[in-house]
Amino acid sequence: MHLVLLTLLKDARRLWPAVAIALALLALLARTDRWRADPMIGATEGWLNLLLPMAWACLIALAVLEEPLTGDRHFWLTRPHRWPALLAAKVLFAVLFVHLPAMLADAYILASRGFSPIAYLPQLAEKQLLLAAAITLPAMALASLVGSFTHFMLLLFAVAAAALFVGGGFRSMPLWMRPPDHLRSDLTILVAGIAAIAIVWLQYRRRKVSVSRVAAIAAALCTGTLFGYVPETFDYRLRAALHPAPALSLRIEQRPLEPQRVVGTLRRDTVAIPVALSGVPAGALCHIGAASIGLRAPDGQSYHNIPFPAPNQYDKVLFAGRVYRFPYDSDDGSLWLTLDFPRSVYEKLKNQHARVGGQMVVTFYRKGETTWMPLNRQVFASGVGLCSAAIREDQWTAGRVKVLCESPRDLPQTTRVTLAIPQIGREWHQRLRDFGNPTTGPHWAWLSPLDRANTFFNISDPRTRLYQYYMEVPLEHVDQAKIGITPEILNGYTMVNFDFPDVPLNRYHVEPQTNR
């Protein structure tokens, strides 16, 4: 124990400038997160969510490299350092200068936002385990494999670039449109953490550099393949196996084409096939999720959709397809299978009968308890978290009613929000997470201890409004409004396979929006 404390004090004395920088970045991030009342993070917080983990990784690496594990000419090898004591000193350094400050910052944010840190200790501890598996252990493993901090930085930037590329930190689409692939992410982090533990153990106990480097390369390939190439619907597939729902089938329905109900795209041609689900139990509620769709032309040419292309790459996609319900917040809305093509591709296919098939996700759910609140109030909504509603001014309308919910636990994937004015007998419906993030820079606030989501209701004022919004709330009655928060509890999943062998594409064609 004496050697552990001596090594720890020596590292803290030599590395205090790096410790101070990491603590300053953490304090800035905590302050920014504490005052954010919006799920859309700003550029400062977005970049801090990238820079702070890198600062922590560098700090841990500097501590490990105080006694490098590669080579046999280092001064510390001549002293009586037993490997358990040396490893314990490095782990204790990470706990004191990374995990403890991070946990205190999270507790400060929770307390500032109206949550008791004591009540959410399991969530705070779970986040520390996530940081250990995603940052602390991999940083220790990488540092144990190199002989200098320069080599570590090269590896760190390579790993960070790869993680940012496959993690989608810059995507801005509404979150409810994406599958909840937490399981895929958790498995990736778990594999990385286990591999890092094995490498650290090998290096500190045996200093098997060659074996450890081979293990590190294998782990990197495994985690990269798992996260980068496993389909985004993997989480749904596993959930469908563990929590099966009734078997369903998708059929083409004979109903007239309604262009106003089809979400077309600019400068692209859309084929909208009216479809319907068969086998849904009476009274059951379900959502349409991600779909993998393929199209095969008579000449043998095949096209496959990318379920979630990056926004800046959509115009380059040769084939995009999805199944969706219109209106999306209606349980009995009409279903459409849409196929989007660039004009050049559609001109080649329009007079052909194509084979369209694939697999789609359907999630069954039930409505939870509805919690009602007036404007300018905060309430704890059952099954959701702390929710508030207030009028927010903007440059386009007289204002919008903003509804924000936040919780140290994960918010439900879908939560209905109702604005009701009983005096005039009208209701407006939205759902949390139905707005993307229009800001530039990274959008992934993964270090925040809070999960936040919001939605808006536009207010109509005939005297000042600039644009006519769909379904606006009358200004003269908005002070009488009450807000209902209803979580949707998912309780079943099914994968629906479909195959339509003879689809005349020109029969279901919808003109591009620019031609309407």
C-alpha positions as CSV (number, residue, x, y, z in Angstrom):
1,M,0.0,0.0,0.0
2,H,2.9,2.3,0.7
3,L,4.2,1.9,-2.8
4,V,0.8,2.5,-4.3
5,L,0.5,5.9,-2.4
6,L,4.0,6.9,-3.3
7,T,3.4,6.2,-7.0
8,L,0.1,8.0,-6.9
9,L,1.5,11.1,-5.3
10,K,4.4,11.2,-7.7
11,D,2.0,11.0,-10.7
12,A,-0.2,13.7,-9.3
13,R,2.7,16.0,-8.6
14,R,4.2,15.5,-12.1
15,L,0.9,15.6,-14.0
16,W,-1.0,18.4,-12.2
17,P,-1.1,20.7,-15.3
18,A,-2.9,18.0,-17.3
19,V,-5.2,17.3,-14.3
20,A,-6.1,21.0,-14.1
21,I,-6.9,21.1,-17.8
22,A,-9.1,18.1,-17.6
23,L,-10.9,19.5,-14.5
24,A,-11.4,22.8,-16.2
25,L,-13.0,21.2,-19.3
26,L,-15.2,19.1,-17.0
27,A,-16.3,22.2,-15.1
28,L,-17.1,24.1,-18.3
29,L,-19.1,21.1,-19.6
30,A,-21.0,20.7,-16.3
31,R,-21.9,24.4,-16.3
32,T,-23.1,24.3,-19.9
33,D,-25.2,21.1,-19.4
34,R,-26.6,22.5,-16.1
35,W,-28.1,25.5,-17.9
36,R,-29.3,23.7,-21.0
37,A,-33.1,23.3,-21.1
38,D,-33.2,21.8,-24.5
39,P,-32.2,18.4,-26.1
40,M,-30.4,20.3,-28.9
41,I,-26.9,20.9,-27.7
42,G,-24.9,23.9,-28.8
43,A,-21.6,23.8,-30.6
44,T,-19.6,24.4,-27.3
45,E,-21.2,21.5,-25.5
46,G,-21.0,19.3,-28.6
47,W,-17.3,19.8,-29.0
48,L,-16.7,19.4,-25.2
49,N,-18.4,16.0,-25.4
50,L,-15.6,15.0,-27.8
51,L,-12.6,16.9,-26.3
52,L,-13.2,15.9,-22.7
53,P,-13.0,12.2,-23.3
54,M,-9.8,12.8,-25.3
55,A,-8.4,14.8,-22.4
56,W,-9.2,12.1,-20.0
57,A,-7.6,9.5,-22.2
58,C,-4.5,11.6,-22.5
59,L,-4.3,12.1,-18.7
60,I,-4.6,8.4,-18.1
61,A,-2.0,7.7,-20.8
62,L,0.4,10.1,-19.3
63,A,0.1,8.4,-15.9
64,V,0.7,4.9,-17.4
65,L,3.6,6.2,-19.4
66,E,5.3,7.5,-16.3
67,E,6.4,3.8,-16.0
68,P,6.3,2.6,-19.7
69,L,5.6,-1.1,-20.1
70,T,7.4,-1.5,-23.5
71,G,11.1,-1.9,-23.7
72,D,13.5,-3.1,-21.0
73,R,15.7,0.0,-20.3
74,H,13.4,2.1,-18.2
75,F,14.7,3.3,-14.8
76,W,11.7,2.1,-12.9
77,L,12.5,-1.5,-13.8
78,T,15.5,-1.4,-11.5
79,R,13.3,-0.5,-8.5
80,P,11.2,-2.9,-6.4
81,H,7.9,-2.2,-8.2
82,R,5.5,-5.2,-7.9
83,W,3.0,-5.2,-10.8
84,P,-0.1,-5.3,-8.6
85,A,1.0,-2.2,-6.7
86,L,1.9,-0.4,-9.9
87,L,-1.4,-1.3,-11.6
88,A,-3.4,-0.3,-8.5
89,A,-1.7,3.1,-8.4
90,K,-2.7,3.8,-12.1
91,V,-6.2,2.6,-11.5
92,L,-6.5,4.8,-8.4
93,F,-5.2,7.8,-10.3
94,A,-7.9,7.3,-12.9
95,V,-10.6,7.0,-10.2
96,L,-9.5,10.1,-8.3
97,F,-8.9,12.4,-11.3
98,V,-11.4,11.1,-13.9
99,H,-14.3,9.1,-12.3
100,L,-14.7,10.9,-9.0
101,P,-14.8,14.4,-10.6
102,A,-17.2,13.1,-13.4
103,M,-19.5,11.7,-10.8
104,L,-19.6,14.9,-8.7
105,A,-20.3,16.9,-11.9
106,D,-23.2,14.6,-12.8
107,A,-24.6,14.9,-9.2
108,Y,-24.3,18.7,-9.5
109,I,-26.2,18.7,-12.8
110,L,-29.0,16.5,-11.4
111,A,-29.4,18.6,-8.3
112,S,-29.5,21.8,-10.3
113,R,-32.2,20.4,-12.6
114,G,-34.4,19.2,-9.7
115,F,-33.4,15.6,-9.2
116,S,-32.0,14.0,-6.1
117,P,-28.5,12.5,-6.8
118,I,-29.0,10.0,-4.0
119,A,-32.2,8.7,-5.6
120,Y,-30.4,8.1,-8.9
121,L,-27.2,6.6,-7.6
122,P,-27.7,3.4,-9.7
123,Q,-27.8,5.6,-12.9
124,L,-24.7,7.6,-11.8
125,A,-22.8,4.4,-11.1
126,E,-23.9,2.9,-14.4
127,K,-22.5,5.9,-16.2
128,Q,-19.1,5.5,-14.5
129,L,-19.0,1.8,-15.6
130,L,-19.7,3.1,-19.2
131,L,-16.8,5.6,-18.9
132,A,-14.5,2.9,-17.6
133,A,-15.3,0.5,-20.4
134,A,-15.3,3.2,-23.1
135,I,-12.4,5.5,-22.0
136,T,-10.4,4.5,-18.9
137,L,-9.7,0.8,-19.7
138,P,-9.0,1.3,-23.5
139,A,-6.8,4.3,-22.7
140,M,-4.8,2.3,-20.2
141,A,-4.5,-0.6,-22.7
142,L,-3.3,1.6,-25.6
143,A,-0.8,3.4,-23.4
144,S,0.6,0.1,-22.2
145,L,1.3,-0.9,-25.8
146,V,3.3,2.2,-26.8
147,G,6.6,3.6,-25.7
148,S,5.9,7.3,-26.0
149,F,3.0,9.8,-25.7
150,T,3.4,10.7,-29.3
151,H,2.6,7.2,-30.5
152,F,-0.4,7.2,-28.1
153,M,-1.8,10.4,-29.6
154,L,-1.6,9.0,-33.1
155,L,-3.5,6.0,-32.0
156,L,-6.0,8.1,-30.1
157,F,-6.9,10.3,-33.1
158,A,-7.3,7.2,-35.3
159,V,-9.7,5.6,-32.8
160,A,-11.6,8.9,-32.2
161,A,-12.1,9.4,-35.9
162,A,-13.3,5.9,-36.4
163,A,-15.7,6.1,-33.5
164,L,-17.1,9.5,-34.7
165,F,-17.5,8.1,-38.2
166,V,-19.5,5.0,-37.3
167,G,-21.2,6.5,-34.3
168,G,-23.2,9.1,-36.2
169,G,-22.4,11.9,-33.8
170,F,-23.2,14.5,-36.5
171,R,-26.6,13.2,-37.6
172,S,-29.5,15.5,-37.1
173,M,-32.6,13.6,-37.9
174,P,-35.4,13.2,-35.3
175,L,-34.5,10.6,-32.8
176,W,-37.8,8.8,-32.9
177,M,-37.1,7.9,-36.6
178,R,-34.0,5.9,-35.6
179,P,-34.1,2.4,-34.1
180,P,-33.1,2.1,-30.4
181,D,-29.8,0.4,-31.1
182,H,-28.6,0.6,-27.5
183,L,-27.9,-3.1,-27.4
184,R,-25.5,-2.9,-30.4
185,S,-23.7,0.0,-28.7
186,D,-23.6,-1.7,-25.4
187,L,-22.2,-4.9,-26.9
188,T,-19.5,-2.9,-28.7
189,I,-18.4,-1.1,-25.5
190,L,-18.6,-4.4,-23.6
191,V,-16.3,-6.1,-26.1
192,A,-13.9,-3.1,-26.0
193,G,-13.8,-3.1,-22.2
194,I,-13.2,-6.8,-21.8
195,A,-10.4,-6.7,-24.4
196,A,-8.8,-3.7,-22.6
197,I,-8.9,-5.6,-19.3
198,A,-7.1,-8.6,-20.9
199,I,-4.5,-6.4,-22.5
200,V,-3.8,-4.4,-19.3
201,W,-3.5,-7.7,-17.3
202,L,-1.1,-9.2,-19.9
203,Q,1.1,-6.1,-19.9
204,Y,1.3,-5.4,-16.2
205,R,1.8,-9.0,-15.2
206,R,3.8,-10.5,-18.1
207,R,4.7,-7.5,-20.4
208,K,3.8,-9.6,-23.4
209,V,3.9,-6.7,-25.9
210,S,3.6,-8.8,-29.1
211,V,0.7,-10.9,-27.8
212,S,-1.0,-7.8,-26.4
213,R,-0.7,-5.9,-29.7
214,V,-2.2,-8.8,-31.6
215,A,-5.0,-8.9,-29.1
216,A,-5.5,-5.1,-29.5
217,I,-5.7,-5.4,-33.3
218,A,-8.2,-8.2,-33.1
219,A,-10.3,-6.3,-30.6
220,A,-10.3,-3.2,-32.8
221,L,-11.4,-5.2,-35.8
222,C,-14.1,-7.0,-33.8
223,T,-15.6,-3.8,-32.3
224,G,-15.4,-2.0,-35.6
225,T,-17.1,-4.8,-37.4
226,L,-19.8,-5.1,-34.7
227,F,-20.7,-1.5,-34.7
228,G,-20.0,-0.5,-38.3
229,Y,-21.4,-3.5,-40.2
230,V,-24.1,-5.0,-38.0
231,P,-27.4,-3.6,-39.4
232,E,-29.0,-0.8,-37.4
233,T,-32.1,-3.0,-37.0
234,F,-30.1,-5.6,-35.0
235,D,-31.5,-4.3,-31.8
236,Y,-35.1,-4.8,-33.1
237,R,-34.3,-8.3,-34.4
238,L,-33.0,-9.5,-31.0
239,R,-36.0,-7.8,-29.3
240,A,-38.4,-9.6,-31.7
241,A,-36.8,-12.9,-30.7
242,L,-37.0,-12.2,-27.0
243,H,-40.4,-10.4,-27.0
244,P,-42.3,-11.8,-30.0
245,A,-45.5,-10.2,-31.1
246,P,-48.2,-11.7,-33.4
247,A,-47.0,-12.6,-36.9
248,L,-48.0,-10.0,-39.5
249,S,-48.0,-9.7,-43.3
250,L,-47.9,-6.7,-45.6
251,R,-50.1,-6.5,-48.7
252,I,-50.7,-4.0,-51.5
253,E,-54.0,-2.3,-50.9
254,Q,-56.2,-1.1,-53.7
255,R,-56.9,2.5,-52.9
256,P,-56.4,5.7,-54.9
257,L,-53.1,7.5,-54.7
258,E,-53.2,10.6,-52.5
259,P,-50.2,12.8,-53.3
260,Q,-50.9,15.0,-50.3
261,R,-50.4,12.0,-48.0
262,V,-47.1,11.0,-49.5
263,V,-43.9,12.5,-48.2
264,G,-42.2,13.3,-51.5
265,T,-38.6,14.6,-51.9
266,L,-37.1,17.6,-53.8
267,R,-35.6,16.8,-57.1
268,R,-36.3,13.1,-56.8
269,D,-39.1,10.8,-58.2
270,T,-41.2,8.9,-55.7
271,V,-43.1,5.7,-56.2
272,A,-45.8,5.4,-53.4
273,I,-47.4,2.0,-53.0
274,P,-50.4,1.9,-50.8
275,V,-50.0,-1.0,-48.4
276,A,-51.8,-2.4,-45.3
277,L,-50.9,-4.8,-42.5
278,S,-52.8,-8.0,-42.0
279,G,-52.9,-9.9,-38.7
280,V,-53.0,-7.0,-36.3
281,P,-55.1,-8.0,-33.3
282,A,-58.2,-5.9,-32.7
283,G,-57.5,-2.9,-30.5
284,A,-53.7,-3.4,-30.7
285,L,-51.5,-0.3,-31.1
286,C,-48.3,-0.5,-33.2
287,H,-45.6,1.6,-34.7
288,I,-43.9,1.1,-38.1
289,G,-40.1,1.0,-37.7
290,A,-37.1,0.7,-39.9
291,A,-37.3,-1.3,-43.1
292,S,-34.7,-3.0,-45.3
293,I,-36.0,-2.8,-48.9
294,G,-34.7,-4.2,-52.1
295,L,-35.8,-3.7,-55.7
296,R,-34.9,-5.9,-58.7
297,A,-35.6,-4.8,-62.2
298,P,-36.4,-7.2,-65.1
299,D,-32.9,-6.7,-66.5
300,G,-31.4,-8.1,-63.3
301,Q,-30.3,-4.7,-61.9
302,S,-30.7,-4.6,-58.1
303,Y,-31.1,-1.7,-55.7
304,H,-31.0,-1.8,-51.9
305,N,-32.0,1.1,-49.6
306,I,-30.0,2.7,-46.9
307,P,-32.4,3.0,-44.0
308,F,-30.7,6.0,-42.4
309,P,-28.4,7.9,-44.9
310,A,-26.6,10.9,-43.6
311,P,-28.5,14.1,-44.5
312,N,-25.7,15.5,-46.7
313,Q,-25.5,12.3,-48.7
314,Y,-29.2,11.7,-49.4
315,D,-29.1,13.3,-52.9
316,K,-26.4,10.8,-53.9
317,V,-28.4,7.7,-52.8
318,L,-29.6,5.8,-55.9
319,F,-32.5,4.2,-54.1
320,A,-34.2,5.1,-50.8
321,G,-37.2,3.2,-49.5
322,R,-39.3,3.1,-46.3
323,V,-42.7,2.2,-45.0
324,Y,-44.4,4.9,-43.0
325,R,-47.8,5.9,-41.7
326,F,-49.6,9.1,-42.5
327,P,-50.3,11.0,-40.4
328,Y,-47.5,9.5,-38.3
329,D,-49.2,10.3,-35.0
330,S,-52.4,8.5,-35.9
331,D,-53.0,4.9,-34.9
332,D,-55.2,4.3,-37.9
333,G,-53.4,6.3,-40.5
334,S,-52.8,4.9,-44.0
335,L,-49.6,3.0,-44.7
336,W,-47.3,3.7,-47.7
337,L,-44.3,1.9,-49.1
338,T,-42.3,4.7,-50.8
339,L,-39.4,4.2,-53.2
340,D,-37.3,7.3,-54.1
341,F,-35.0,7.6,-57.1
342,P,-33.0,10.3,-58.8
343,R,-34.7,11.4,-62.0
344,S,-32.1,9.6,-64.2
345,V,-32.7,6.3,-62.4
346,Y,-36.4,6.5,-62.5
347,E,-36.5,7.3,-66.2
348,K,-34.7,4.0,-66.8
349,L,-37.1,2.0,-64.6
350,K,-40.5,3.8,-65.0
351,N,-41.9,1.6,-67.7
352,Q,-40.8,-1.7,-66.0
353,H,-42.5,-4.0,-63.6
354,A,-40.1,-4.5,-60.7
355,R,-39.9,-6.9,-57.8
356,V,-40.0,-5.2,-54.4
357,G,-39.3,-7.0,-51.2
358,G,-37.7,-6.7,-47.8
359,Q,-38.2,-6.7,-44.1
360,M,-39.7,-4.2,-41.8
361,V,-40.1,-3.7,-38.1
362,V,-43.4,-3.4,-36.2
363,T,-43.4,-2.5,-32.5
364,F,-46.5,-3.1,-30.4
365,Y,-47.2,-0.8,-27.5
366,R,-49.7,0.3,-24.9
367,K,-50.4,3.8,-23.6
368,G,-49.2,4.6,-20.1
369,E,-50.7,6.9,-17.6
370,T,-51.4,10.4,-18.8
371,T,-50.1,13.3,-16.6
372,W,-51.7,16.7,-17.1
373,M,-50.1,20.1,-16.3
374,P,-50.9,23.7,-17.0
375,L,-48.6,26.1,-18.9
376,N,-45.5,27.4,-17.0
377,R,-45.4,24.5,-14.6
378,Q,-43.2,21.5,-13.9
379,V,-44.5,18.1,-13.0
380,F,-43.1,14.6,-12.7
381,A,-44.8,12.7,-15.4
382,S,-45.4,9.0,-14.6
383,G,-43.0,6.8,-16.7
384,V,-41.3,9.8,-18.3
385,G,-39.6,12.3,-15.9
386,L,-39.6,16.0,-15.0
387,C,-41.7,17.8,-17.7
388,S,-42.4,21.5,-18.2
389,A,-44.4,23.6,-20.7
390,A,-43.9,27.3,-21.5
391,I,-44.4,29.7,-24.3
392,R,-41.2,30.4,-26.3
393,E,-40.9,33.4,-28.7
394,D,-39.3,32.9,-32.1
395,Q,-38.8,34.9,-35.2
396,W,-41.4,33.1,-37.3
397,T,-44.6,33.2,-35.2
398,A,-46.0,35.0,-32.1
399,G,-44.6,32.1,-30.2
400,R,-44.6,28.4,-29.6
401,V,-45.5,26.2,-26.7
402,K,-42.4,24.3,-25.8
403,V,-42.8,21.0,-23.9
404,L,-39.5,19.6,-22.4
405,C,-39.0,16.4,-20.5
406,E,-35.8,15.2,-18.9
407,S,-34.8,12.3,-16.7
408,P,-31.6,10.6,-15.4
409,R,-33.2,7.4,-16.8
410,D,-33.7,6.8,-20.5
411,L,-36.9,8.5,-21.7
412,P,-39.4,6.3,-23.6
413,Q,-38.6,5.9,-27.2
414,T,-42.0,7.4,-28.0
415,T,-44.0,9.7,-25.8
416,R,-47.2,11.4,-26.8
417,V,-47.8,15.1,-26.0
418,T,-51.3,16.5,-26.1
419,L,-52.2,20.2,-25.9
420,A,-55.9,20.5,-25.0
421,I,-58.2,23.5,-24.7
422,P,-61.4,22.1,-23.2
423,Q,-63.2,25.4,-23.5
424,I,-63.2,25.2,-27.3
425,G,-63.1,21.4,-27.5
426,R,-59.9,21.1,-29.4
427,E,-56.7,19.1,-29.1
428,W,-53.4,19.1,-30.8
429,H,-51.0,16.2,-30.8
430,Q,-47.2,15.8,-31.1
431,R,-44.6,13.5,-29.8
432,L,-41.3,14.0,-28.0
433,R,-38.1,13.8,-30.1
434,D,-39.9,14.9,-33.3
435,F,-37.4,17.6,-34.2
436,G,-33.8,17.1,-35.4
437,N,-30.9,19.3,-34.4
438,P,-30.3,22.1,-37.0
439,T,-27.0,23.2,-35.3
440,T,-23.6,22.5,-36.8
441,G,-21.0,20.3,-35.2
442,P,-21.4,17.2,-33.1
443,H,-24.8,16.5,-31.7
444,W,-24.0,13.6,-29.3
445,A,-24.3,14.7,-25.7
446,W,-23.3,11.3,-24.4
447,L,-21.6,12.6,-21.3
448,S,-24.7,14.2,-20.0
449,P,-26.4,12.5,-17.0
450,L,-29.8,13.6,-18.3
451,D,-31.8,12.3,-21.2
452,R,-33.8,15.2,-22.7
453,A,-36.5,15.5,-25.3
454,N,-39.0,18.2,-26.4
455,T,-41.6,19.1,-28.9
456,F,-43.4,22.3,-29.9
457,F,-46.9,23.6,-30.7
458,N,-47.1,26.6,-32.9
459,I,-49.3,29.5,-31.8
460,S,-51.4,31.4,-34.3
461,D,-51.7,35.2,-34.1
462,P,-53.5,36.7,-37.2
463,R,-52.1,40.2,-36.4
464,T,-48.3,39.3,-36.5
465,R,-47.8,35.8,-38.0
466,L,-45.6,35.7,-41.1
467,Y,-46.4,32.2,-42.3
468,Q,-49.4,29.9,-42.1
469,Y,-48.6,26.8,-40.0
470,Y,-50.5,23.6,-40.0
471,M,-52.7,23.1,-37.0
472,E,-51.8,26.2,-35.0
473,V,-53.0,26.9,-31.5
474,P,-55.2,30.1,-31.3
475,L,-53.4,32.8,-29.4
476,E,-56.5,34.0,-27.7
477,H,-57.1,30.6,-26.0
478,V,-53.5,29.5,-25.3
479,D,-53.6,30.6,-21.7
480,Q,-56.4,28.0,-21.1
481,A,-54.3,25.1,-22.5
482,K,-53.3,22.1,-20.5
483,I,-50.6,19.7,-21.5
484,G,-50.9,15.9,-21.3
485,I,-47.8,13.6,-21.3
486,T,-48.5,10.0,-22.2
487,P,-45.6,7.5,-22.4
488,E,-45.9,4.6,-24.9
489,I,-44.7,1.3,-23.3
490,L,-43.3,-1.1,-25.9
491,N,-44.4,-4.7,-25.2
492,G,-43.8,-6.7,-28.4
493,Y,-41.8,-6.7,-31.6
494,T,-42.2,-8.5,-34.9
495,M,-40.2,-8.6,-38.2
496,V,-42.5,-8.5,-41.2
497,N,-41.2,-10.0,-44.5
498,F,-42.8,-8.9,-47.7
499,D,-42.4,-9.7,-51.4
500,F,-44.3,-8.0,-54.2
501,P,-43.1,-9.7,-57.5
502,D,-44.8,-7.5,-60.0
503,V,-45.0,-3.8,-59.2
504,P,-45.7,-1.4,-62.1
505,L,-43.6,1.6,-61.0
506,N,-45.3,4.2,-63.2
507,R,-48.7,3.3,-61.8
508,Y,-47.7,4.6,-58.4
509,H,-45.5,7.5,-59.5
510,V,-45.7,10.8,-57.6
511,E,-44.2,13.9,-59.2
512,P,-41.3,15.6,-57.4
513,Q,-42.4,18.5,-55.2
514,T,-40.7,21.0,-57.5
515,N,-43.1,20.0,-60.3
516,R,-46.3,20.3,-58.3
